[in-house]
């Protein structure tokens, strides 16, 4: 039986190394872009919050209190409405 060699998988290692280096460099540039953009966005948000008349935490507390009162009023109205209906179960 003769020894036949099938064509093997050929990989140009130089191209693989250059491709990996470019991917790594792109990742570093991407992270730098995220850092610069993130810091600019954070500075803009801080400036916007500083210009508000009242801090967001106060607005959230007030809105949450209004939500609780509205929920309680709705539940009370629902209970009162259904407590006055005649019992139709036979």
C-alpha positions as CSV (number, residue, x, y, z in Angstrom):
1,X,0.0,0.0,0.0
2,X,1.6,3.2,-1.1
3,X,1.9,6.1,1.4
4,X,-0.4,8.8,0.1
5,X,-0.3,12.2,1.7
6,X,-3.4,14.3,1.4
7,X,-3.0,18.0,1.0
8,X,-2.8,19.5,4.4
9,X,-4.3,22.6,6.0
10,X,-1.9,25.4,5.2
11,X,-2.0,28.5,7.3
12,X,0.1,31.6,6.8
13,X,1.2,32.4,10.3
14,X,2.4,35.9,9.4
15,X,-1.1,36.9,8.3
16,X,-2.6,35.4,11.4
17,X,-0.2,37.3,13.7
18,X,-0.8,40.6,11.8
19,X,-4.6,40.0,12.0
20,X,-4.4,39.4,15.7
21,X,-2.3,42.5,16.3
22,X,-4.8,44.6,14.3
23,X,-7.7,43.2,16.3
24,X,-5.9,44.0,19.5
25,X,-5.1,47.5,18.4
26,X,-8.7,48.0,17.3
27,X,-9.9,46.9,20.7
28,X,-7.6,49.3,22.5
29,X,-8.8,52.2,20.3
30,X,-12.4,51.2,20.9
31,X,-11.9,51.2,24.7
32,X,-10.2,54.6,24.4
33,X,-13.2,55.9,22.5
34,X,-15.6,54.5,25.1
35,X,-13.6,56.3,27.8
36,X,-13.5,59.6,26.1
37,X,-17.2,59.5,25.1
38,X,-18.2,58.3,28.5
39,X,-16.4,61.1,30.3
40,X,-17.9,63.7,28.0
41,X,-21.4,62.2,28.6
42,X,-20.9,62.1,32.4
43,X,-19.7,65.7,32.4
44,X,-22.8,66.8,30.4
45,X,-25.1,64.9,32.8
46,X,-23.5,66.5,35.8
47,X,-23.9,69.9,34.3
48,X,-27.5,69.3,33.5
49,X,-28.2,68.0,37.1
50,X,-26.5,71.1,38.5
51,X,-28.8,73.4,36.5
52,X,-32.0,71.7,37.8
53,X,-34.1,73.6,40.4
54,X,-34.4,70.6,42.6
55,X,-32.4,67.4,42.6
56,X,-33.7,64.3,40.9
57,X,-34.0,62.4,44.3
58,X,-36.5,65.0,45.5
59,X,-38.5,64.7,42.3
60,X,-38.5,60.9,42.6
61,X,-39.6,61.0,46.2
62,X,-42.5,63.3,45.5
63,X,-43.6,61.3,42.5
64,X,-43.4,58.1,44.4
65,X,-45.6,59.6,47.2
66,X,-48.1,60.7,44.6
67,X,-48.1,57.2,43.1
68,X,-48.8,55.6,46.4
69,X,-51.6,58.0,47.2
70,X,-53.2,57.5,43.7
71,X,-52.9,53.7,44.1
72,X,-54.5,53.8,47.5
73,X,-57.3,56.0,46.3
74,X,-57.9,53.7,43.3
75,X,-58.0,50.6,45.4
76,X,-60.3,52.3,47.9
77,X,-62.7,53.4,45.2
78,X,-62.7,49.9,43.7
79,X,-63.5,48.3,47.1
80,X,-66.2,50.8,47.8
81,X,-67.8,50.3,44.4
82,X,-67.9,46.5,44.7
83,X,-68.9,46.5,48.3
84,X,-72.2,48.4,47.4
85,X,-73.2,46.0,44.6
86,X,-75.9,43.5,45.5
87,X,-74.8,39.9,45.9
88,X,-75.9,38.0,42.7
89,X,-74.6,34.6,43.7
90,X,-77.3,32.1,44.1
